[in-house]
Amino acid sequence: MSMILITHDLSVMGETCDKAAIMYAGKIVELGSVEDILDQHLHPYTEKLVHSFPDIYGSREMISSIPGSPPNLLNPPSGCLFHPRCEYATDECRSKEPELQEVSPNHFVACHVRGGIM
């Protein structure tokens, strides 16, 4: 049996899912096993999303938020839809939409900067 779970709660995803697709503005930006997504995330949005949840085993500190606002999908920015909020954005990110590419077996990312890391 299969089930699709749509959530913003990564703890629920981590407890109930084997595979995950992280979406930003209606596009898949990272796809892989839950372990890859939580432990070896590559897309900057996935990184920010993972770090926006408190670690119950870690030190007590303020969690970080993602600066800026989601894009207006009626008039989206050119290139990568996350680039206005991304600390790693380059000129290529601003002009060309990244394609989903496999960076390790069954782990995919759509990012110009981090797609070739592994």
N, C-alpha and C positions, 0 to 999 in steps of 0.2 A: 504494500500500500504506500502511496505517496501523498504528501500534503504540502501545500505552499503556505508559508507563514509570512505575512507582511507585518513588520514591526520596526520600531525605532529602539527597542529595548534589546541591547546586545546580550544581556544576561539571559533573557528568554531564548534568544537564538542559540547561545552557547550551550544551553541545557537541552534543547529539543531538536536541533538540526545537525545534519552531517555536512551539508554543503551550504554555501551562502553566496548571494549576489548582492553587492553593495551598489545602490543606485544613487545618483545625484541628478536632479532635474530631469528625471525620466530616462536616464541612460545608465547602463551598467558600467561602472568604473573599475570594479574588482570582482573577481569570481574565483572561488576555490573552496577548499575544505574549511570548516569552521576554525580548525586549528591554524591554518595558514592565514586566514583573515584576522584572527585575534592575536596571533603571535608573530607573524611575519608579514604584516600588512605593508603594502607598497604605495598605494594611492594616497596622496596627501589628505583627501577627504576621509578615507578610511582611518588614517592615522589620527586625525582630529576627532572623529567619531569615537574611536576606541578610548582616547584620552579624555573624553568628556564624561566618562562614567567612572565613579569612584572605585578604587580597589579596596575591597573590604579587608584584605590582608596587609596592605601597604600602610604607609604613614598617613596620618590625618592631615590633609592639605586641601586647599581649594582646587576644585576641578577646573580645567580650562574650557573655554567655550570657543566656538568658531566665529571669528570676527566677520563683520559685514552681513549682508542679507542674501537669501537665495535669488537667483536671476529671475527677471521677468520673462516668462516663456513666450509671451506674445512678441517680445522684442529681445531675444537672447543675445548675449555677447558673442562675438566671433571666436573661433577657436575652441579651446577647452572651456566648457561651461563653468568650471570651478576656478579658472584663472584669476578672477577679480578678488577671490578670498584666499588665494594660495601664496604662501611665502616663498615657494620655489619657482614661481611662474617665470617663463622666459618669453622672448619674442615669438618663438615657435608656438608656445602655448596660447598666446594671444591671437595668432593668425590661423592655426591649423588644428582641427579637431583630431585628437589622438584616437587610434584604432585599438581595439582590444587585442592584446598579444600575449602569447603564452611565455611566461618568464621562468617557470619550472613546471614539472609534470602536473597538469590539471590546475595550475594557478595562473590566472590571467589578470592583466591590468591594462587600463587605458590611460597611459601617462607618458608624455614625451621625456620627462626628466627621470622618472623612476622605472620606466619600462625595461631598460637594459641593465638594471642593477645586478641581477642574479646571473 
